[in-house]
Amino acid sequence: MNDDIEFFIEAQPNVGFSELVWDVFFKSRERGISLKKHVPFLLNSSDNIYYILCKKAGRVIGGLVLQRCVHSEIGVYGVIGLVCVASECRGSGIAKLLLDRAIKLAKEIDFSACTLWTRFPAVYVGHGFEMVGKAFSGTIDFSDKELSFNQKFEQFDLPVIPSFSISGSKVVVDASSFSYVDNGSIRTLVDWTGDVGVVLSAVRNLMPRRIKFLLSSDDCLIKKIDGEYGIVTLDGEANQMWLVFDSSLNANTINEKIWIGLLDRI
């Protein structure tokens, strides 16, 4: 590690880090609308966001976000996201050191635990994280089986959308709802709440015959669709991992109480 590399903890948005996030997660992958549409918290001050930054000669070459959250039973916990390192600096251990500093900070400010989502869990096991939750992605091809749907519904644009999408909507039917995002070629179901039967009927009648989904691995809506109302094909998974600091808690207990859906991840 070079002597001119320094690490900082900042509580205010950093332009250099925002530019790095855009380069790593959007520009290099030829996607994205704007930081405001995908990660608006990078542009606004917040008492609940900490930035762990690595700088070389004053330039941000790596960083991550540690978000402070509160649960009525678990207490204060942290969510880690947007871990990134400039392409020319990768392989030098910067990401590991960023995580070390985020974990150290979380302990110092009395977080009960920290969580993150990843498709590469082996990277974080060495830091003490446990893999306890999964989300599956895949495709639904609905069958010709009809489902009646006569309810009135309202549709609203999602104010913030994931990096892989260009638009998103929330559809509300009585006390139930579902949310989807669109990448320009296919819609992805990313969240739902309420009565599974109502949501199933709404999705079947208001969405295209073929859609994608990204939901919990034990999601009852996907289980109900598969075989009876369509064919579900899995094509990937993401893992929710927890690092627990409070000795009275364990990762599995926390994971049962806190599920962070796609729209709430950083």
C-alpha positions as a LaTeX table, in Angstrom:
\begin{tabular}{lrrr}
\hline
Residue & $x$ (\AA) & $y$ (\AA) & $z$ (\AA) \\
\hline
Met1 & 0.00 & 0.00 & 0.00 \\
Asn2 & 1.39 & 3.41 & $-1.00$ \\
Asp3 & 2.18 & 5.90 & 1.72 \\
Asp4 & 0.23 & 8.63 & $-0.07$ \\
Ile5 & $-3.06$ & 6.73 & 0.28 \\
Glu6 & $-5.25$ & 8.00 & 3.13 \\
Phe7 & $-8.61$ & 6.96 & 4.57 \\
Phe8 & $-11.31$ & 9.35 & 5.77 \\
Ile9 & $-14.73$ & 9.18 & 7.40 \\
Glu10 & $-17.04$ & 11.95 & 6.24 \\
Ala11 & $-20.62$ & 12.79 & 7.10 \\
Gln12 & $-21.38$ & 14.97 & 4.09 \\
Pro13 & $-21.79$ & 14.01 & 0.41 \\
Asn14 & $-18.49$ & 13.97 & $-1.46$ \\
Val15 & $-18.37$ & 14.99 & $-5.12$ \\
Gly16 & $-15.36$ & 12.78 & $-5.82$ \\
Phe17 & $-17.09$ & 9.72 & $-4.40$ \\
Ser18 & $-20.28$ & 10.48 & $-6.34$ \\
Glu19 & $-18.26$ & 10.67 & $-9.55$ \\
Leu20 & $-16.57$ & 7.35 & $-8.72$ \\
Val21 & $-19.93$ & 5.68 & $-8.05$ \\
Trp22 & $-21.23$ & 6.92 & $-11.39$ \\
Asp23 & $-18.14$ & 5.63 & $-13.21$ \\
Val24 & $-18.12$ & 2.20 & $-11.53$ \\
Phe25 & $-21.82$ & 1.32 & $-11.32$ \\
Phe26 & $-23.25$ & 3.21 & $-14.28$ \\
Lys27 & $-20.91$ & 4.65 & $-16.92$ \\
Ser28 & $-18.68$ & 1.56 & $-17.18$ \\
Arg29 & $-21.78$ & $-0.61$ & $-17.60$ \\
Glu30 & $-23.41$ & 1.75 & $-20.09$ \\
Arg31 & $-26.52$ & 2.29 & $-18.02$ \\
Gly32 & $-28.10$ & 4.81 & $-15.68$ \\
Ile33 & $-30.19$ & 7.98 & $-15.89$ \\
Ser34 & $-28.77$ & 10.16 & $-13.13$ \\
Leu35 & $-27.53$ & 9.97 & $-9.56$ \\
Lys36 & $-30.72$ & 11.75 & $-8.52$ \\
Lys37 & $-32.86$ & 8.98 & $-9.99$ \\
His38 & $-30.80$ & 6.05 & $-8.69$ \\
Val39 & $-28.91$ & 7.15 & $-5.56$ \\
Pro40 & $-30.28$ & 10.57 & $-4.53$ \\
Phe41 & $-28.82$ & 10.40 & $-1.01$ \\
Leu42 & $-25.39$ & 10.98 & $-2.56$ \\
Leu43 & $-26.53$ & 14.51 & $-3.40$ \\
Asn44 & $-28.14$ & 15.48 & $-0.10$ \\
Ser45 & $-26.89$ & 15.79 & 3.46 \\
Ser46 & $-28.19$ & 13.20 & 5.93 \\
Asp47 & $-27.53$ & 12.47 & 9.59 \\
Asn48 & $-27.86$ & 8.74 & 8.82 \\
Ile49 & $-25.13$ & 8.37 & 6.16 \\
Tyr50 & $-21.38$ & 7.92 & 6.70 \\
Tyr51 & $-18.89$ & 7.90 & 3.83 \\
Ile52 & $-15.74$ & 5.82 & 4.23 \\
Leu53 & $-13.34$ & 7.17 & 1.60 \\
Cys54 & $-9.88$ & 6.32 & 0.32 \\
Lys55 & $-7.95$ & 9.18 & $-1.28$ \\
Lys56 & $-4.68$ & 9.39 & $-3.18$ \\
Ala57 & $-3.17$ & 12.83 & $-3.66$ \\
Gly58 & $-6.56$ & 14.30 & $-2.73$ \\
Arg59 & $-8.49$ & 12.22 & $-5.31$ \\
Val60 & $-11.12$ & 9.71 & $-4.20$ \\
Ile61 & $-10.05$ & 6.28 & $-5.48$ \\
Gly62 & $-12.34$ & 4.14 & $-3.33$ \\
Gly63 & $-15.22$ & 4.33 & $-0.93$ \\
Leu64 & $-18.38$ & 2.89 & 0.52 \\
Val65 & $-21.52$ & 4.02 & 2.30 \\
Leu66 & $-22.58$ & 3.06 & 5.81 \\
Gln67 & $-26.24$ & 3.86 & 6.47 \\
Arg68 & $-27.68$ & 4.09 & 9.97 \\
Cys69 & $-31.05$ & 2.34 & 10.41 \\
Val70 & $-33.27$ & 1.61 & 13.41 \\
His71 & $-35.47$ & $-1.40$ & 14.19 \\
Ser72 & $-37.81$ & $-1.55$ & 17.19 \\
Glu73 & $-36.42$ & $-4.89$ & 18.37 \\
Ile74 & $-32.90$ & $-5.03$ & 16.91 \\
Gly75 & $-31.97$ & $-1.45$ & 17.69 \\
Val76 & $-29.55$ & 0.59 & 15.59 \\
Tyr77 & $-27.89$ & $-1.31$ & 12.77 \\
Gly78 & $-25.89$ & $-0.42$ & 9.67 \\
Val79 & $-26.34$ & $-1.10$ & 5.98 \\
Ile80 & $-23.19$ & $-1.17$ & 3.84 \\
Gly81 & $-23.36$ & $-0.43$ & 0.13 \\
Leu82 & $-21.77$ & 1.13 & $-2.95$ \\
Val83 & $-18.40$ & $-0.49$ & $-2.21$ \\
Cys84 & $-16.22$ & 0.63 & $-5.11$ \\
Val85 & $-12.59$ & 1.18 & $-6.10$ \\
Ala86 & $-11.25$ & 2.99 & $-9.16$ \\
Ser87 & $-10.35$ & 0.50 & $-11.90$ \\
Glu88 & $-6.65$ & 1.34 & $-11.91$ \\
Cys89 & $-6.39$ & 0.76 & $-8.13$ \\
Arg90 & $-8.12$ & $-2.59$ & $-7.82$ \\
Gly91 & $-6.25$ & $-5.58$ & $-6.46$ \\
Ser92 & $-4.30$ & $-3.52$ & $-3.95$ \\
Gly93 & $-6.44$ & $-4.32$ & $-0.90$ \\
Ile94 & $-8.31$ & $-1.01$ & $-0.76$ \\
Ala95 & $-11.77$ & $-2.61$ & $-0.60$ \\
Lys96 & $-10.72$ & $-4.74$ & 2.36 \\
Leu97 & $-9.38$ & $-1.73$ & 4.22 \\
Leu98 & $-12.57$ & 0.23 & 3.51 \\
Leu99 & $-14.63$ & $-2.58$ & 5.01 \\
Asp100 & $-12.32$ & $-2.81$ & 8.02 \\
Arg101 & $-12.86$ & 0.88 & 8.71 \\
Ala102 & $-16.62$ & 0.66 & 8.22 \\
Ile103 & $-16.83$ & $-2.23$ & 10.70 \\
Lys104 & $-14.62$ & $-0.36$ & 13.19 \\
Leu105 & $-16.85$ & 2.72 & 12.92 \\
Ala106 & $-20.03$ & 0.66 & 13.34 \\
Lys107 & $-18.67$ & $-0.81$ & 16.57 \\
Glu108 & $-17.54$ & 2.58 & 17.87 \\
Ile109 & $-21.00$ & 4.12 & 17.42 \\
Asp110 & $-22.71$ & 1.08 & 19.01 \\
Phe111 & $-24.45$ & $-0.51$ & 16.04 \\
Ser112 & $-25.94$ & $-3.88$ & 16.97 \\
Ala113 & $-25.05$ & $-5.33$ & 13.55 \\
Cys114 & $-24.24$ & $-4.54$ & 9.93 \\
Thr115 & $-25.74$ & $-5.99$ & 6.77 \\
Leu116 & $-25.04$ & $-5.93$ & 3.04 \\
Trp117 & $-26.25$ & $-7.56$ & $-0.16$ \\
Thr118 & $-23.86$ & $-9.29$ & $-2.55$ \\
Arg119 & $-23.58$ & $-11.86$ & $-5.31$ \\
Phe120 & $-20.08$ & $-12.69$ & $-4.08$ \\
Pro121 & $-20.44$ & $-13.76$ & $-0.42$ \\
Ala122 & $-16.95$ & $-15.28$ & $-0.18$ \\
Val123 & $-15.49$ & $-11.76$ & $-0.30$ \\
Tyr124 & $-17.17$ & $-10.86$ & 3.00 \\
Val125 & $-16.93$ & $-14.08$ & 4.99 \\
Gly126 & $-13.37$ & $-13.19$ & 5.95 \\
His127 & $-14.69$ & $-10.06$ & 7.66 \\
Gly128 & $-17.05$ & $-12.12$ & 9.81 \\
Phe129 & $-20.26$ & $-11.73$ & 7.79 \\
Glu130 & $-22.70$ & $-14.65$ & 7.76 \\
Met131 & $-24.87$ & $-15.51$ & 4.78 \\
Val132 & $-28.43$ & $-15.92$ & 6.06 \\
Gly133 & $-30.82$ & $-14.53$ & 3.44 \\
Lys134 & $-31.28$ & $-14.97$ & $-0.29$ \\
Ala135 & $-33.11$ & $-13.27$ & $-3.10$ \\
Phe136 & $-33.70$ & $-15.08$ & $-6.37$ \\
Ser137 & $-33.99$ & $-13.52$ & $-9.80$ \\
Gly138 & $-35.68$ & $-15.20$ & $-12.71$ \\
Thr139 & $-38.35$ & $-15.15$ & $-15.37$ \\
Ile140 & $-42.08$ & $-15.82$ & $-15.18$ \\
Asp141 & $-43.91$ & $-17.02$ & $-18.28$ \\
Phe142 & $-47.61$ & $-16.87$ & $-17.45$ \\
Ser143 & $-49.86$ & $-19.61$ & $-18.79$ \\
Asp144 & $-53.20$ & $-19.09$ & $-20.57$ \\
Lys145 & $-55.05$ & $-19.76$ & $-17.32$ \\
Glu146 & $-57.24$ & $-16.73$ & $-16.66$ \\
Leu147 & $-57.66$ & $-14.89$ & $-13.38$ \\
Ser148 & $-60.55$ & $-12.48$ & $-12.92$ \\
Phe149 & $-59.60$ & $-8.93$ & $-12.05$ \\
Asn150 & $-62.26$ & $-6.25$ & $-11.69$ \\
Gln151 & $-60.82$ & $-4.01$ & $-8.98$ \\
Lys152 & $-59.95$ & $-0.39$ & $-9.45$ \\
Phe153 & $-56.27$ & 0.38 & $-9.18$ \\
Glu154 & $-53.90$ & 3.36 & $-9.05$ \\
Gln155 & $-50.42$ & 3.56 & $-10.49$ \\
Phe156 & $-47.58$ & 5.82 & $-9.36$ \\
Asp157 & $-44.05$ & 6.40 & $-10.62$ \\
Leu158 & $-41.31$ & 5.20 & $-8.30$ \\
Pro159 & $-39.18$ & 8.17 & $-7.20$ \\
Val160 & $-36.00$ & 6.07 & $-6.99$ \\
Ile161 & $-35.17$ & 3.08 & $-9.20$ \\
Pro162 & $-32.38$ & 0.45 & $-9.29$ \\
Ser163 & $-29.30$ & 0.99 & $-11.42$ \\
Phe164 & $-30.36$ & $-1.48$ & $-14.13$ \\
Ser165 & $-33.70$ & 0.20 & $-14.86$ \\
Ile166 & $-34.94$ & 3.31 & $-16.64$ \\
Ser167 & $-38.37$ & 3.58 & $-15.02$ \\
Gly168 & $-40.54$ & 2.03 & $-12.34$ \\
Ser169 & $-44.09$ & 2.03 & $-10.99$ \\
Lys170 & $-46.09$ & 1.05 & $-7.94$ \\
Val171 & $-49.58$ & $-0.35$ & $-8.55$ \\
Val172 & $-52.06$ & $-0.10$ & $-5.67$ \\
Val173 & $-55.17$ & $-2.30$ & $-5.53$ \\
Asp174 & $-57.25$ & $-1.72$ & $-2.40$ \\
Ala175 & $-54.96$ & $-2.63$ & 0.53 \\
Ser176 & $-52.50$ & $-4.53$ & $-1.69$ \\
Ser177 & $-49.77$ & $-3.34$ & $-4.04$ \\
Phe178 & $-46.87$ & $-4.42$ & $-6.22$ \\
Ser179 & $-43.89$ & $-2.58$ & $-7.67$ \\
Tyr180 & $-41.96$ & $-3.20$ & $-10.84$ \\
Val181 & $-39.09$ & $-1.63$ & $-12.76$ \\
Asp182 & $-38.47$ & $-1.54$ & $-16.50$ \\
Asn183 & $-35.12$ & $-1.60$ & $-18.31$ \\
Gly184 & $-36.65$ & $-0.78$ & $-21.68$ \\
Ser185 & $-37.09$ & $-4.37$ & $-22.81$ \\
Ile186 & $-38.69$ & $-6.23$ & $-19.90$ \\
Arg187 & $-40.40$ & $-5.49$ & $-16.59$ \\
Thr188 & $-39.10$ & $-6.87$ & $-13.29$ \\
Leu189 & $-41.35$ & $-7.46$ & $-10.28$ \\
Val190 & $-39.36$ & $-6.25$ & $-7.26$ \\
Asp191 & $-41.82$ & $-5.90$ & $-4.38$ \\
Trp192 & $-45.37$ & $-6.61$ & $-3.30$ \\
Thr193 & $-47.50$ & $-6.44$ & $-0.16$ \\
Gly194 & $-51.00$ & $-7.41$ & 0.93 \\
Asp195 & $-53.22$ & $-10.28$ & $-0.19$ \\
Val196 & $-51.32$ & $-12.76$ & $-2.37$ \\
Gly197 & $-54.46$ & $-13.59$ & $-4.38$ \\
Val198 & $-55.20$ & $-9.96$ & $-5.16$ \\
Val199 & $-51.59$ & $-9.29$ & $-6.14$ \\
Leu200 & $-51.44$ & $-12.41$ & $-8.31$ \\
Ser201 & $-54.61$ & $-11.39$ & $-10.19$ \\
Ala202 & $-53.31$ & $-7.83$ & $-10.63$ \\
Val203 & $-49.89$ & $-8.91$ & $-11.86$ \\
Arg204 & $-51.38$ & $-11.49$ & $-14.24$ \\
Asn205 & $-53.79$ & $-8.97$ & $-15.79$ \\
Leu206 & $-51.78$ & $-5.74$ & $-15.71$ \\
Met207 & $-48.31$ & $-7.01$ & $-16.60$ \\
Pro208 & $-47.01$ & $-8.64$ & $-19.82$ \\
Arg209 & $-47.15$ & $-12.42$ & $-20.23$ \\
Arg210 & $-43.39$ & $-12.62$ & $-19.65$ \\
Ile211 & $-41.78$ & $-10.72$ & $-16.79$ \\
Lys212 & $-38.73$ & $-11.02$ & $-14.60$ \\
Phe213 & $-38.66$ & $-10.95$ & $-10.80$ \\
Leu214 & $-36.20$ & $-10.30$ & $-7.98$ \\
Leu215 & $-37.73$ & $-11.38$ & $-4.67$ \\
Ser216 & $-37.02$ & $-13.38$ & $-1.53$ \\
Ser217 & $-36.07$ & $-17.01$ & $-2.09$ \\
Asp218 & $-39.14$ & $-18.15$ & $-0.10$ \\
Asp219 & $-41.59$ & $-15.69$ & $-1.64$ \\
Cys220 & $-45.10$ & $-17.18$ & $-1.53$ \\
Leu221 & $-46.28$ & $-15.32$ & $-4.65$ \\
Ile222 & $-43.62$ & $-16.95$ & $-6.82$ \\
Lys223 & $-44.39$ & $-20.34$ & $-5.29$ \\
Lys224 & $-48.10$ & $-19.88$ & $-6.07$ \\
Ile225 & $-47.41$ & $-18.89$ & $-9.68$ \\
Asp226 & $-44.99$ & $-21.71$ & $-10.45$ \\
Gly227 & $-46.75$ & $-24.63$ & $-12.11$ \\
Glu228 & $-50.29$ & $-23.40$ & $-11.50$ \\
Tyr229 & $-50.31$ & $-20.09$ & $-13.33$ \\
Gly230 & $-47.04$ & $-20.12$ & $-15.22$ \\
Ile231 & $-43.48$ & $-21.36$ & $-15.46$ \\
Val232 & $-40.83$ & $-19.86$ & $-13.18$ \\
Thr233 & $-37.20$ & $-20.07$ & $-14.31$ \\
Leu234 & $-34.43$ & $-19.02$ & $-11.91$ \\
Asp235 & $-31.34$ & $-17.32$ & $-13.33$ \\
Gly236 & $-29.44$ & $-15.86$ & $-10.37$ \\
Glu237 & $-29.30$ & $-15.08$ & $-6.70$ \\
Ala238 & $-28.10$ & $-12.41$ & $-4.29$ \\
Asn239 & $-27.19$ & $-12.94$ & $-0.65$ \\
Gln240 & $-28.02$ & $-10.89$ & 2.42 \\
Met241 & $-25.18$ & $-11.14$ & 4.94 \\
Trp242 & $-25.02$ & $-10.01$ & 8.56 \\
Leu243 & $-22.16$ & $-9.19$ & 10.89 \\
Val244 & $-23.46$ & $-9.14$ & 14.48 \\
Phe245 & $-21.80$ & $-7.13$ & 17.27 \\
Asp246 & $-24.45$ & $-7.48$ & 20.00 \\
Ser247 & $-23.85$ & $-10.79$ & 21.81 \\
Ser248 & $-27.56$ & $-11.09$ & 22.65 \\
Leu249 & $-28.44$ & $-11.35$ & 18.94 \\
Asn250 & $-27.60$ & $-13.75$ & 16.14 \\
Ala251 & $-27.69$ & $-13.41$ & 12.38 \\
Asn252 & $-30.62$ & $-15.76$ & 11.80 \\
Thr253 & $-32.81$ & $-13.99$ & 14.36 \\
Ile254 & $-32.06$ & $-10.61$ & 12.84 \\
Asn255 & $-32.69$ & $-11.85$ & 9.32 \\
Glu256 & $-36.15$ & $-13.10$ & 10.32 \\
Lys257 & $-37.09$ & $-9.59$ & 11.45 \\
Ile258 & $-35.35$ & $-7.43$ & 8.84 \\
Trp259 & $-35.74$ & $-8.00$ & 5.12 \\
Ile260 & $-34.28$ & $-5.33$ & 2.88 \\
Gly261 & $-35.99$ & $-5.45$ & $-0.49$ \\
Leu262 & $-34.37$ & $-4.33$ & $-3.72$ \\
Leu263 & $-35.91$ & $-0.86$ & $-3.65$ \\
Asp264 & $-34.45$ & $-0.17$ & $-0.18$ \\
Arg265 & $-30.91$ & $-1.41$ & $-0.82$ \\
Ile266 & $-27.90$ & 0.82 & $-1.34$ \\
\hline
\end{tabular}
